[in-house]
């Protein structure tokens, strides 16, 4: 089928980059490495699908001949990144896809359309969430998911949807991140609990920050038979859509792990504390922890690496409880602090939260051997940690969260 259209270089480049990130690294069949180009009177749609994840974006352009073509996706992404600043013309001829931009011309072999799978049918819409808010929540939670594929349940992010509230949670057994955001359900009775691949939520964090309203659609499996949209979740906003197969497992029951009362509670200035932990962590290696010693008015942060280096820094603290020392894996601690600091910038998207806001970090724990909870404070008096929008449970060094 012939196709011909013209589009701005930057528009095409952003669209191709978005879809190409969803392409499989090692496709089971070569045709799944393709990126689908479809042009009609409504504009130009770019998409991909490998039976697990699909991505689709719609852009405006000047369509000369409506049609569809399938091209090598990663090669097209490499080409569009290198194009000169000029309008791009795409056309097909004799089994080739021709791309012209200024004086640059490329000819790509067209992949067989008849072998490419149809994009999945969309499940029913569950509700709408603010795009920047969703992107920030995904950025806060997704890094806590496990990368161990032998435990599929831990590689996902739990999404619990109900009228008025969307809760995201992820754990790798050593830390547990939970974020709750407002959610406008299609119907008041809507309730769903699904497990989404963490890589999909990471892409949501990367691409939905400026999307405006994002529609979440969910198709859950039925025991008495399968429907075309069963086991799928879709995020659709700003002309972009991501669809992924759900992970068929139950997430851990985590609410009971957040204690209502703690023996020790520290409140620290966010920027000063995070910067101090980051500096001190420079001398820690993979097996040595960062140690936090809390006193009534000061917190001492210390790390060392097998006699080669040592760092100590103090920050002011408002501390309730007996003097205590607690140690953490430096990366897990920094991940939690950075995620908590995203909360004030949630409406601007995670990409705008390059520095902590004017709030405080709250660290609560009972003993150096039991999990601590990190949350954010930006009100006076502080909100109850049990109802905080973001909570990060982190296990002290040398212990684990029960799986």
N, C-alpha and C positions, 0 to 999 in steps of 0.2 A: 504494500500500500504506500502510495506517495504521500509525502508530507512536506510542507514548507512554511516557515514562520521566521519572524524577526523579533528580537527581544534585546533589551539593554544588557550589557555585559555583566554588571554587578547583580542585577536581578537574576539572571541565569546562574551566575556563579554561586550565589547564596542558596538557590533552590537545589542545584546539583549537590552542593556540599551537604545539605541537610539530608537528602535521600541517600547519598553515598555512604554516610555513616551507618546506615542500617543494612548495608550490603554484607553478606556473610564473608568472613575472612577466608574460609575454605569451603566453597559451595560443593554440595554433594553431586551436582551435575553442572556443567559449565554454563548453561543458559541462565542459572540463578544468579550469575555475576552481572547480569544485564540490568540496565536502567531503562525504564519504559518512558517514552516521550509520546504524549497524545495531544494533538492540537485540534480545536474545533472553534465554533463561533463564540464560545464562552472564555476562550483563552488557552493556556498551555498547562497541562498537568504532567508532572514528573513523579514516578513512583517505582517501588521495588517490592518484592515479596519472596521470601525463602521458605514458606510454610510455617515459620515461627514468628517472624517479625515483618511488618510491612510499614512503609513510610510513603506519604503522598503530600505533595505541595502543589498549589495552584497559583500561577502568576499570569499577569497581563502581558500581551504581546500582539503583534500584527500578524494574523494568520492568513497566509496566501492560499494554501491548500490544506484542508483538514485531513488528518490521517494519524497513523501510529507507527512508531519505529522503536526497535530495541537495540541499544548500543552497549558496549562494554562500559560498565558504570565507573570503575575506578580510573580507567583511562580518561573518560570524559571529565571526571573531577580534576585530574591532573592538568588537562588541557585548559579548562575554564579558569583555573587559578593563574595560568600564565598568559592569558589573552591581553592584548593591548587595549587601551581605553577607547572602545568604539562599539557600535551596535553589532550584534551577532546575528548572522543569518544561518539557519539550519534547513537543509533540504535533503531529499533522498533521490538516488538515481542508480539504476543497475546494481541493486544489492548493496549499495554503499550509503552511508550517512555523511553528507558533506557539511562542514562547519567553516564559515568564513567570518573573519573579524579583522577589519582593516586590511593590511597586507598579508595577514596570516591565514593559511588555508589548511584544513585537515580533512582527511577522508578515512572514515572508520567502517570496518566491515559490519554490516547489519546482522544481528543475531536472529535465529529463527523464531518469529512471533508465535507460530503454531505450537511450539514446545513450552512456551512460558505459561505458568499457572495464572489463573484468574485471581485478582485481588479478593481477599476474604470479604464476605458480606458483613456489614456492620451490625453489632448487637444493638439492643434497645438503649436509648439514652437514659441514664440514671439521674443526672443533674448537672449543674453548672458550678464552677469554682473560678475565682479570680486567678488569671494566669500568673502574674507575678507572685501571688501568695502560694500557689501550687508549686511553682518553680523553686521558691525559697524552701518550702517544706521538703521537697524532693532532695535538694542540695544538703539539707540538714540531716536527713535520715539515710539516704542511699549509701553513703560511705561506711556505715556500720554493718552492712550486709556482708556475709562471708563470701570468699572467692573460691571456696572448696566445693567443687562440683560433685563430690561424693556425698554431700549432704544438701540435696536440692532445696529443701525447705529453708535452709539458712541463706541461700543465695538470692532470696526474694525479699520484697518489701510488702508487708501486709497493709492492705487498704480496707478500712472499715467505713462504709458509706451509710449514712442515715440522714434523715431530715435535719438540716441545720448544722451537721458536723461531718467532717471527713478526718479520719485518724490514720496516719502513716506510722509504721513501726518496722524496725529491722534490727537484727542481732547476729553476731558471729560467735556468741557464747562468752565473749570477754567484755563486750559492751552492748548496750541496748539503747537505741534512740527512738523517741516517740514524739510526734508533732501533730497537733490538732488544729485544723483551720475550718472556717465557716464554709458551708456547702448548701447550695440551693437545690434540693431534690425536686425531680419532676413531679413526684407524688409524695404526700406526707408519709405514706406507709413504706416507702422505699427503704430497704435494708439489704446490704450485701457485704460479705467478707471474702476477699479474694487475695491471692498471693501473686504479685507481679514481679517479673525478673528485674533485679536491681539495675541492670544495664539500661532497661527501658526507662526507669525513673531517673537515672542519671542523664539520659538524653532529654527527658522532660525538663529537668533542671537547667539544661544547657540552652534549650530552644523555646521554651514557653514563657520566658520572663517578660516578653513584650507582646504577648498574644492577646491581651484583654481577656474576655470571658473564654473559658475552656470547657467544652462539653465532655463529660466522662460517660462512656457507654460500656455496659458490662453484659456479657452473656454467660450465664452460669450453667454448668452441666445439669441435666435432669436424669434421674435414675431410670425413668421409663423409656429413654431413647435420646438420641442426639439430634440437635438442630444445627443448621449450617453455622450459626454464630456462637454456639456453645463454647465455653472455655476461652473467650476472648475479652480483651479490654482495649478500649480506644480512647485516645486523647486528641481532641479536635479543636483547634483555635488558631486564629491569625492566618488562615489559609493553609495551615499545616496539620497533618494527621499522623499519629503514630498508633499502630495496632500491634498487639503482642498476644501470644498464647499464654494463658495463665499457668502457674505451676500447680500441679494437682497434689497438694499436700496441705495439711493444717498447720497454721502458725502456732507458736508457743503461747500459752496463757500467761501473759506478762504482767497484768495489772497488780497482782498480789506481790510482785517483787519491789514495788515502790512503797516504802514504809511511810506511814503517816507521821511518825515521830522519830527524831534522831537525837542522839546524845550530844552531837557537836554540829554547829552551823557557822559557816564563815561567809562573810560578804566582802567582796574585794572589788576595787575599781577595774572595770573590764579591760580597758586598753593597757593600763600599767601592768596588770597581772598577766595578760596574754603575752605581751612583749617580753616580760621577765622569764616566763616559762619557755618561750621560744629561744631566748638567748642561752639560758642555762642548759637546755636540751642539746645544744651544739656539742657539748663534751660527752654526752651519754652515748653509749653504743647500743647494739641490739639487745643486749642482755642486762644492762644496768638501768635502774629506774630513775625517775625524778622524784626526789623526796620533798614533801611539804611539811614543815614544822609550824604548827599554829600556836600562837600565844594570844593574849587578849587584844593587843594593839598592833601586832606585827606578824607577818607570815614570812618564813625563811624558806627559800627555794634552793635546792642543792642537787648537784649531779656530779658524777665523776666516772672515769673510764679506766679501770685497771691500773691505777697509779700513773697514768700518762697525762691526765688533765683533770681539773676540778673547777667548778663554777658555783658561786653562791650569790644570791641576790635577795633583798628584802623588799616587801611591799606592805603598805598599811592594810589593816584588816579590822573588821568588826566581828569578833569571834565570841560565840557563846558556847561554854563547855570547858572541861578540863583540858590543859595543854596536851596536845596530841601530835604524833608524827604519822603520816600516811604516805605511801609510795605508789607510783603508777608507771606503767609503760608510757614513755614520753609521747609517742605518736597517738596513742589512744586518748591521752589527756589533752593534747593539742587539738585533735579532731573534735572532741567534745566542746572545748572552749570556743573554737572557731564557729562551730555550728550554733552554739547558744548566742553568739554575737551577731548572727545573721538575723535574728528575730526582729530587731528594731527597723531593719531595712526591708522587711518582707514585701511591702507594696512596691518597692522599686526593683525587685528581682535580685537574685543572688549575685549577679555580675556587678551590681552597684555597691555591694556590701564589702568594700575593700578594707575598711577599718571599723573597729567596734564603735557602737554608739555611746552615748553618755551614761548608759546604765551600769549595773553591777553584775558580777558573776556571783552566784550563790552555790556553795559546795557544802553538802550535808552528808554526814556519815555517823556511824555508831562506834566502830572500832577499826583499827588498821587492817583487819582481816575480812571485813564485810564490805559489800558494794557501797559506793558513794553515789550521790545524785547531783548532777550539775544542772542548774536552771538559770534563767535570766530574770533580773529585777530592774524594772524601770518605773515603778510606782512607789509611793510612800503613803501608808505602810505597805510592805511587800505583799504580793498575792501569795496564797497558800501554794507551796511547791507541788502538792498533790494535784492541783488543778492548773498548773502552769501550761502554757501553750506548747512549750518545748521542754522535754525532760531527757536527760542523758545519764543512764546508769552505767557506771564503769567499775570494773573489779580491780582492787588493788593488785599490785605485782605479785605473781606466783599463785594466784587463785583463779578460778573459773566460774562463770555463770553456769548454773545447772542447765543442761540442754534439754 
